[in-house]
Structures are given as structure tokens and as C-alpha cells.
Amino acid sequence: MDVLKEKGLTPLRAILGFSLLTTTLHYAHNVIRAADYPQIPGLPVLAAQIIVAFGWVLFTAFGWLGYRAYLRENYPRALAFLLVYSLSGLASAGHFLVGVPQIPAFWFATIFTDSAAALALWVFVTWAWSVLNRVTSRDQVSTQH
């Protein structure tokens, strides 16, 4: 399992740092300038602002729990939490389900950087899971002989 900590911790920190930066920027803008984003019919702007703010806090908590579990070498739990956290980046692309946001280019770009961070986290989780599976399989073969 040392390979997960030795080779995985630095990329995980970079991905989580980037994801935290981009989602914080995007979600904050989304809360502050909610009226500039496509609206869901029947959902008041204030309700959308509350949902977005709560969603960011909830997703970020999963990211934190995933990071902590990774540090404690509880990898299956860490990877599950990190996958849930990745949804924060994918949720940003949900704007396009109701329309194209009419926002400045910088803020528009954060929709894509959120998605890029989510995809980077998926790549990381896939790599970590494959390493975890390889080590677990090798350990099982060793104990059978």
C-alpha cells in the first residue's frame, strides 16, 4: 500500500487543491450572481442560492473526509468519498441542462475547470483503485501458496 501514499499523495493534494479553488470560485459566483444563471422553472432565486451554498459545503465535506481517510490509509473509504466529492465539479456542468449562462468569460470558464477537476479526480481514483486491487490480489496469491 505504500505506493498509494508515496506516489499518490502529491497528485491527490494537487487535484484537491485545484478542485477546491475552482469550485469555491464557481459556487460563490453562482450564489452571489444566481440571477445571471439559467433558472429552474418554479425555483425561486433565493432557494437556488441556498441549495448551491449547501451543496458546496456538503461536497467539500466529502472531499475532506476522503482526504483524511486517504491519509489514514483507509483507501476504499477514501476513494468512495472522493468519488462523491467529484460530483461537485460535474454538477457545475448541469447549468447547460437548463440553458447557457450569460456570465463573463472568467466565470463561464469555471464551469469547465470544475469539470476538469472532477475528471482529474476520477483518473486519480481509477489509478488508486487499480493499485489497490493489484496489491490485494498479489497478497491473496501469496497467502494461498
C-alpha positions, -999 to 999 in steps of 0.1 A, spaced: 0 0 0 30 23 4 28 31 -34 -6 48 -28 9 70 -2 43 76 -18 31 82 -54 -5 92 -48 -4 118 -20 11 146 -40 -12 143 -71 -42 139 -48 -33 171 -29 -28 190 -62 -61 178 -76 -80 185 -44 -64 220 -42 -73 228 -78 -108 214 -73 -113 234 -41 -101 266 -58 -123 262 -89 -155 250 -71 -152 277 -44 -149 304 -71 -177 290 -92 -201 281 -64 -195 315 -48 -202 333 -80 -233 311 -85 -246 321 -51 -238 358 -54 -250 362 -90 -276 335 -91 -299 356 -113 -273 355 -140 -275 318 -144 -303 299 -161 -332 294 -137 -350 262 -130 -387 270 -135 -406 273 -103 -375 275 -81 -370 310 -66 -335 325 -68 -331 325 -30 -339 288 -29 -313 282 -56 -287 302 -37 -293 282 -6 -291 249 -24 -259 258 -42 -243 270 -10 -254 239 9 -243 217 -20 -208 232 -19 -204 226 18 -217 191 16 -195 181 -14 -165 198 2 -171 178 34 -169 146 13 -136 158 -2 -122 164 33 -134 130 46 -118 114 15 -85 131 21 -85 122 58 -93 86 50 -65 85 24 -40 98 50 -51 71 74 -46 45 46 -83 36 46 -83 36 8 -116 20 -1 -134 46 21 -112 74 8 -119 65 -28 -156 63 -22 -157 98 -6 -135 112 -33 -159 100 -60 -188 117 -42 -167 149 -40 -160 148 -77 -197 153 -83 -192 189 -72 -173 195 -104 -197 176 -126 -227 194 -111 -214 226 -125 -220 214 -160 -257 210 -150 -262 246 -159 -263 235 -195 -294 214 -188 -315 245 -184 -296 269 -206 -263 286 -213 -253 310 -185 -249 346 -196 -219 354 -174 -185 369 -180 -159 346 -197 -139 340 -165 -169 327 -146 -181 307 -176 -146 291 -177 -150 279 -141 -178 256 -152 -152 238 -173 -124 239 -148 -148 223 -122 -155 195 -147 -118 192 -154 -111 189 -117 -138 162 -114 -123 142 -143 -88 145 -128 -102 131 -96 -118 102 -115 -85 94 -131 -68 95 -98 -94 73 -81 -92 48 -111 -54 47 -107 -56 43 -69 -82 16 -72 -61 -4 -97 -31 -2 -75 -52 -12 -45 -67 -42 -65 -32 -52 -77 -18 -52 -42 -48 -70 -27 -47 -97 -55 -10 -102 -50 -14 -105 -13 -42 -131 -17 -20 -152 -41 9 -150 -17 -12 -163 12 -25 -192 -9 9 -206 -16 
